[in-house]
Amino acid sequence: MPIIEAITSHEPLIRLACSAGVFSLVGAWEAYNPCRARILSRWRRWPSNLGIAALNTVLPRILFPTATIAFATFVEANNWGLLQLLGLPEPVTIALAIVALDLAIYLQHVLFHAAPSLWRLHRMHHADTEFDVTTGSRFHPLEIIISLGIKLVLVAALGAPAIAVLLFEILLNGTSTFNHANLKIAARTDKFLRLLVVTPNMHRVHHSITPSETNTNFGFSLPWWDHLFGTYRAQPALGHEAMTIGIDQFRSRRDQQLDRMLLQPFIGANENYPMGR
């Protein structure tokens, strides 16, 4: 369809506009109505977190110039994958692809907690001692590259249409920004939103320093998988304002600087491996 082709052909600009728009809105919202008092100021954390985000935007484009959208277009043109074989109406195919990709991201997240070598990469995300709009883009570049490789395999296996992949990545980026935000949301509103999307109160539990809480609420966009696989936890034991965010091993201000963040997978023992406790 011409409209879909026009959207996918302008993919970088569309993603950038959506990402910047959601970040600005959520950032302003959390500044106006925060859930938790800040211990470390934005000026000390944001340059490093945003530096990681910028690196993770540029590096995959250098290493994988075709990116996921171009690869999905190739897959679609050659009728690869399960969804292409089913011959379902296009809207149904797009919806199924988005849901399947979200399930895959949930399972990948569990894997990065379950495998000690992958946890070394992922723990940089958990080592943030605050929880705000920038935490959602704080992932080690090696984790991003591995995730991209997994995503390419999934796109080929599913036969996910290019428009579905683009919509999924926009959704994933937007919900990750939202559910990592330091937002104060009324309990009744949060309870309703959790039926449809992972909320900050739901995902904040996952960033607890307590391993039994870290190993819950793995979902990024859809909240259903945690209920289905028994990894859901409604609230942290100490409450959202009193709970401690982060991991034991990397709590100094120096650990929140860009160079130390990049070196974290190679520093120290895996003593904070949560599934090892």
C-alpha positions in Angstrom: 0.0 0.0 0.0 1.3 3.5 -0.9 0.7 4.9 2.6 2.5 2.0 4.3 5.4 2.3 1.8 5.6 6.1 2.5 5.7 5.5 6.3 8.4 2.8 6.2 10.5 4.8 3.7 10.7 7.7 6.3 11.3 5.3 9.2 14.3 7.1 10.8 12.6 10.5 10.9 9.3 9.0 12.2 11.1 7.1 14.9 13.1 10.2 16.0 10.0 12.4 16.1 8.0 9.9 18.1 10.9 9.2 20.5 11.6 12.9 21.1 7.9 13.7 21.5 7.3 11.0 24.0 10.5 11.8 25.9 9.6 15.5 26.2 6.0 14.9 27.3 6.9 12.2 29.9 9.9 14.2 31.1 7.8 17.2 31.7 5.1 15.1 33.4 7.5 13.5 35.8 9.1 16.9 36.7 5.6 18.2 37.5 4.3 15.2 39.4 7.2 12.9 40.6 6.6 9.7 42.6 10.0 9.6 44.4 12.3 12.3 45.6 15.6 12.4 43.7 18.8 11.4 45.5 21.1 12.2 42.6 20.4 15.2 40.4 19.5 15.1 36.7 22.7 17.0 36.0 24.8 14.1 37.4 22.9 11.3 35.7 21.3 12.5 32.5 24.5 13.3 30.5 25.7 9.7 30.9 22.2 8.1 30.3 21.6 10.3 27.3 25.1 9.6 26.0 24.3 5.8 26.2 21.1 6.5 24.3 22.9 8.4 21.6 25.5 5.7 21.2 22.8 3.1 21.0 21.1 5.1 18.2 24.2 5.5 16.1 26.1 2.2 16.6 23.4 -0.2 15.2 23.1 2.0 12.1 26.9 1.7 11.6 27.1 -2.1 12.2 23.7 -3.0 10.6 23.1 -0.3 7.9 19.9 -2.1 6.6 18.3 -2.1 10.1 15.2 -4.0 11.0 12.8 -2.2 8.7 14.8 -2.8 5.6 15.3 -6.4 6.5 11.5 -6.8 7.2 10.8 -5.3 3.8 13.1 -7.9 2.2 11.5 -10.7 4.3 8.0 -9.6 3.2 8.9 -9.3 -0.4 10.2 -12.9 -0.4 7.2 -14.3 1.6 9.4 -15.7 4.4 8.0 -16.6 7.7 4.9 -18.1 9.4 2.6 -15.1 9.1 3.2 -14.8 5.3 2.2 -18.5 4.9 -1.0 -18.0 6.8 -2.4 -15.5 4.3 -4.4 -13.6 6.9 -5.8 -10.1 6.3 -3.1 -7.4 6.6 -4.5 -5.7 9.7 -4.7 -9.1 11.5 -1.1 -10.0 10.4 0.2 -6.7 11.7 -1.6 -7.1 15.0 -0.3 -10.6 15.5 3.2 -9.6 14.6 3.2 -6.8 17.2 1.9 -9.1 19.9 4.4 -11.9 19.0 7.3 -9.5 19.0 6.3 -8.2 22.4 6.2 -11.7 23.8 9.6 -12.3 22.3 11.0 -9.2 24.1 9.5 -10.5 27.4 11.2 -13.9 26.9 14.5 -12.2 25.9 14.3 -10.0 29.1 13.9 -13.1 31.2 16.8 -14.7 29.4 19.1 -11.7 30.2 18.3 -12.2 33.9 18.7 -16.0 33.8 22.0 -16.3 32.0 24.9 -15.0 34.1 26.9 -13.8 31.0 23.9 -11.8 29.7 23.1 -10.4 33.1 26.6 -8.8 33.1 25.4 -6.8 30.2 21.9 -6.1 31.4 22.9 -5.1 34.9 24.1 -1.7 33.6 20.4 -1.0 33.1 19.6 -2.0 36.7 22.6 -0.2 38.1 20.9 3.2 37.8 20.2 4.3 41.3 17.3 6.5 40.2 14.3 5.5 38.1 13.2 8.1 35.6 12.6 8.9 31.9 16.2 8.3 31.0 16.5 4.9 32.6 14.3 3.4 29.8 17.1 4.0 27.3 20.0 3.1 29.5 21.2 -0.3 28.0 24.7 -1.4 27.3 25.5 -1.2 23.5 26.5 -4.9 23.5 23.1 -5.8 24.8 21.5 -3.6 22.1 23.5 -5.4 19.4 22.6 -8.8 20.7 19.0 -7.8 20.9 19.1 -6.5 17.3 20.4 -9.9 16.1 17.6 -11.7 18.0 15.1 -9.4 16.5 16.3 -10.0 12.9 15.9 -13.7 13.4 12.4 -13.3 14.8 11.4 -11.0 12.0 12.5 -13.7 9.5 10.8 -16.5 11.4 7.6 -14.7 11.8 7.5 -13.0 8.4 6.6 -9.8 10.3 5.6 -7.0 7.8 7.8 -3.9 7.8 5.0 -1.7 9.0 4.4 -4.0 12.0 8.1 -3.9 12.9 8.1 -0.1 12.7 4.9 0.2 14.8 6.3 -2.3 17.3 9.6 -0.4 17.7 7.8 2.9 18.2 5.5 1.3 20.7 8.4 -0.3 22.6 10.4 2.9 22.7 7.4 4.9 23.9 6.3 2.4 26.5 9.8 2.0 27.8 10.1 5.7 28.2 6.7 5.8 30.0 7.1 2.8 32.3 10.5 3.9 33.5 9.3 7.4 34.4 9.3 8.8 37.9 5.5 9.4 37.7 3.0 9.6 40.5 -0.2 7.9 39.3 -3.3 7.5 41.4 -3.9 3.9 42.5 -7.2 3.5 40.7 -5.9 4.9 37.4 -2.8 2.7 37.7 -5.0 -0.4 38.3 -6.9 0.3 35.1 -3.9 1.1 33.0 -2.2 -2.2 34.0 -4.9 -4.0 32.1 -3.5 -2.5 28.9 0.1 -1.4 29.4 3.0 -1.8 31.8 2.9 1.2 34.1 5.7 2.9 36.0 4.4 1.5 39.3 4.4 -2.0 37.8 7.9 -1.8 36.3 9.5 0.0 39.1 9.2 -3.2 41.2 11.5 -4.8 38.7 14.2 -2.2 39.5 14.2 -3.0 43.2 17.5 -3.9 44.9 15.8 -7.0 46.3 16.4 -10.0 44.0 13.0 -11.5 44.6 11.4 -8.3 43.3 14.0 -7.8 40.5 12.9 -11.2 39.1 9.3 -10.0 38.5 7.5 -7.7 36.0 9.7 -8.3 33.0 7.2 -6.9 30.5 7.9 -3.7 28.6 4.7 -2.9 26.7 2.0 -5.5 27.3 1.4 -6.5 30.9 -0.2 -9.9 30.1 2.9 -12.0 29.9 3.9 -11.5 33.5 0.4 -12.8 34.6 0.6 -15.7 32.1 4.0 -16.9 33.2 3.7 -16.2 36.9 6.3 -13.4 37.1 3.8 -10.6 38.1 4.2 -8.7 41.4 1.7 -6.0 42.2 3.8 -3.8 44.6 7.2 -3.6 46.2 7.4 -4.7 49.9 8.5 -1.3 51.1 6.3 0.8 48.9 7.3 2.9 45.9 8.7 5.8 47.8 10.7 3.9 50.3 12.1 1.1 48.1 15.7 1.1 47.1 16.5 1.2 43.3 19.5 -0.3 41.7 22.0 -3.1 42.6 24.5 -3.4 45.5 27.6 -3.5 43.4 27.5 -0.2 41.6 26.1 2.5 43.8 28.7 5.3 43.8 28.4 8.5 41.8 31.5 7.4 39.8 29.6 4.3 38.7 27.0 6.5 37.1 29.5 8.1 34.7 29.6 7.1 31.0 33.0 5.4 30.9 32.3 3.3 34.0 28.9 2.3 32.7 30.5 1.0 29.5 33.0 -1.0 31.5 30.5 -2.4 34.0 30.1 -5.8 32.3 33.8 -6.4 32.7 34.2 -5.2 36.3 34.0 -7.3 39.4 32.3 -10.6 40.1 28.8 -11.5 39.1 27.7 -11.2 42.7 24.6 -9.3 41.9 23.3 -12.0 39.5 19.7 -12.0 40.7 18.7 -15.5 39.7 21.7 -16.9 41.5 20.3 -16.0 44.9 
